C-alpha cells in the first residue's frame, strides 16, 4: 500500500514535471499572445477617453457644433469656455463675440472614472476679401532690360512662338514710353497673370493708330484674354516681377492655333482705326471662368496672312502702325 | 503513465492549435487564396466585366451574399432625412433611427461587397501585362476608375479604411486590417481617377468613361473642399462632351442609357444573374421586406415646395397603405397613372439600371465649384447651369443669385432617392445641424458620431484586434 502510494506520488511528480515542461515550451513558443487575464481580475480595461471635434456653423459664424468622439463613457459635461455648459451628448453653443475660448469635455463612465479633453477655438468673423487687382509687369511699356537682347518697351511682353516682339517707341508726351506694333508685321504683346476664378475684370488700354493709308489692308488691333486651361500641356506659369526674368519663347501658348481655338478665348476684341492719331482709352470686361491664370495677347491684324516684314505666323498687321501706351487691369468687386 | 500520455496529447493539441496564424474562419473575402491569372486579353476583358458584376451585386436574399449597390440606399439615403422603413422593422430600421449596431448585416454586406469590388479591380491591374499595347491603357483606366469609385464610397461612409492597392495574400493581415487615414486613401482615389481621365474615352455608360472619371474626380475635389478651380474645369470638360438633360424628367429613369446618363450600373430584367431587387424592396411587401426606402414627411414637403415637374416622378402614394409614400424612381412594375411600363415580369428580377452619375448632378456641381465654399454666387456661368435644371423642372423664373442653401435644396429635390442626400449634407457641412434637428423632431437617436458607419463587427473579429472601431459604437 505504501509502495503503491509512493509509486502514485512519483507518477504524479513525473506528470507534474512533464506538464510544466510542455507548458513552458508551448507558452514560450506563443509569446503569451493570447494569455488569459489573471483569475479574479476585473480591471477597468476601457476607461473613458474624452475627445471631440468643433465645427463652425456655415451661416452664423458665432455658432459652433461639437461632435462628441469620446469612447467608453456614459455621461458628459461640456464647458464651452464662455460660461455656458451642457450635459448633452453633442455640444452646441452660440458665442456672443469673437475671441478665443477653451472648450472642455469631461466624459465619465458608470464607475466614476473621468477623462477630460480641452481645445481652444478662435472665433474670427470670416471676411470676404475683395478680389485683388491682377499684377501686370511693365504695364506702361517703359524701355527695360530683357533676359537676352537689348532693352525694349516690349520687355515682359514677348512670346516668340506666336509673334514677333513689339518695338520701343515714344508718344503721348513721353519718350521710350510706348510700344509699337509695326505695319505689315506680326508684332504682338503677350503676358500671363494670376486671376481669381470666376471673377470679373476690367481692361483699360490706351492706344493710338497712325492715320489711315486708305489701302486694302487697314490695320486693326486685336486683344484676346486667353484661358490658362489652354496653356501647353503640363505648363505651370511663373509670375516674374522683373523684366529680365521673363522667358521669351516656348511657354504658355505655343502656337497661333492654340490662340485661335475659340474654347481658349475668354475675350476677343478688335479696335478699328479711329482715324484720330491721338491716344484713346478703350475699356473691356471679362470673366476669368474656370481659370486661376490667364494671358493677355495683343496683336496687329488686317494685313495679308503671309509675306509681311517679319516671321511667318499666319498673320500680319495692316498698313498702319499702332502704339500702345498703357494697359491696366482691375478687379470688379 | 496512461494519465501522462493523455495530458501530453492534450497540451500539445492546445499548443499547436493556439499557435496557428489564422484563428478564425471563414477566410477573408478581400484577399486571394488561389492564384488569379489571366493568360490573354480576352480573359482580362472578362475580368473587367467581373468588376461591374461586383458592383451589381447578387440578386438574392441570402444574408451572406454580396449585394453591393443593391443595398447602398440603406447606408446612404435611409441615414438621411429623405427615407425610412415603412414599418420600423428589423435591422433596416437601425438606419433611420441612427442606432446602427456594429453587427448590422447590411453594413457588413456593403463593406464586404465593395472590398470585393476593389479586389476584382486589383486583379485586373495585376494582369495588365497580357493586354495589347493598344488596349492596356483603357483596361488600366477602367480598373482604376472602379477602384476609386469603391474607395470614395467606403471612405465617405466609414472614415479611415484599410487601403488595399494590389492583390494581397490572406497572410497579409496588416494591409487587410490596418485603417489608413482618409487623406492617404484620397491620394489613391485622386491618382486613380487622374489615370482614368487620361486613359478612357466616352464609349460606354454602363462601364467607366472619361466623363465618369472627370465627374467623380470633381466630386472628390468638392468633398475635400479644395481644388474648386480644377473641379470646375473637369465639370466644364464634361459639359462640352455631348451630354444633355432629358426634356422630360421621367425619361431620366425610364429610358435607359439616355443622354443624361454618365455612369450607371446596368441590370437586365428577369435574368437572375443580372437583375436587381432593390426596386421591389421599395414597394409594399413585394420584396423580402415589408417596404423600405419609404419617403419621409420632410422629403415630401421639400418636393412639394420645390420639385416642380419632378415631384410626381419622385414619390407617390402607396395604394395599399395610403398614409405611406413610396419612391417613384426605379419602379420595377410600372405605374399606369404615371405612364410608366413595367421593366420586368417579376418585380424582384427588375431591370432598372442604377444611375450613379448623371448630367444634372454635373450641372449642380458646376454651381458648387463656382461657389467655391462661399455662401452664394451670382456668377453668370453658375446661374446658367442652375437655370437649366430649374427650366427642365418647369420652374422658369429667372435666377439671379444662388445661395448655398438653395443649391442644397435643389440637389435634394433633383436627386432625391438617388443616394446623394447624405453625402451632400456632409459635403455642405450642414449634416450636424440638419440631422440633429430631424432627429429631435422625430424622436430619433442621432448623434455626431453617426456620420460614420460602424466598422462591421465580423470584420473586426477576423482582424484579431487590428481593425479599430469608430467612435460612438
Boltz contact constraints between the chains, C-beta under 6 A:
constraints:
  - contact:
      token1: [A, 15]
      token2: [B, 3]
      max_distance: 6.0
  - contact:
      token1: [A, 15]
      token2: [B, 4]
      max_distance: 6.0
  - contact:
      token1: [A, 19]
      token2: [B, 7]
      max_distance: 6.0
  - contact:
      token1: [A, 22]
      token2: [B, 11]
      max_distance: 6.0
  - contact:
      token1: [A, 26]
      token2: [B, 15]
      max_distance: 6.0
  - contact:
      token1: [A, 29]
      token2: [B, 19]
      max_distance: 6.0
  - contact:
      token1: [A, 30]
      token2: [B, 19]
      max_distance: 6.0
  - contact:
      token1: [A, 58]
      token2: [B, 429]
      max_distance: 6.0
  - contact:
      token1: [A, 58]
      token2: [B, 430]
      max_distance: 6.0
  - contact:
      token1: [A, 65]
      token2: [B, 432]
      max_distance: 6.0
  - contact:
      token1: [A, 67]
      token2: [B, 448]
      max_distance: 6.0
  - contact:
      token1: [A, 68]
      token2: [B, 448]
      max_distance: 6.0
  - contact:
      token1: [A, 69]
      token2: [B, 471]
      max_distance: 6.0
  - contact:
      token1: [A, 71]
      token2: [B, 471]
      max_distance: 6.0
  - contact:
      token1: [A, 89]
      token2: [B, 447]
      max_distance: 6.0
  - contact:
      token1: [A, 90]
      token2: [B, 447]
      max_distance: 6.0
  - contact:
      token1: [A, 90]
      token2: [B, 448]
      max_distance: 6.0
  - contact:
      token1: [A, 197]
      token2: [B, 229]
      max_distance: 6.0
  - contact:
      token1: [A, 198]
      token2: [B, 370]
      max_distance: 6.0
  - contact:
      token1: [A, 198]
      token2: [B, 379]
      max_distance: 6.0
  - contact:
      token1: [A, 229]
      token2: [B, 233]
      max_distance: 6.0
  - contact:
      token1: [A, 290]
      token2: [B, 232]
      max_distance: 6.0
  - contact:
      token1: [A, 290]
      token2: [B, 233]
      max_distance: 6.0
  - contact:
      token1: [A, 290]
      token2: [B, 236]
      max_distance: 6.0
  - contact:
      token1: [A, 292]
      token2: [B, 229]
      max_distance: 6.0
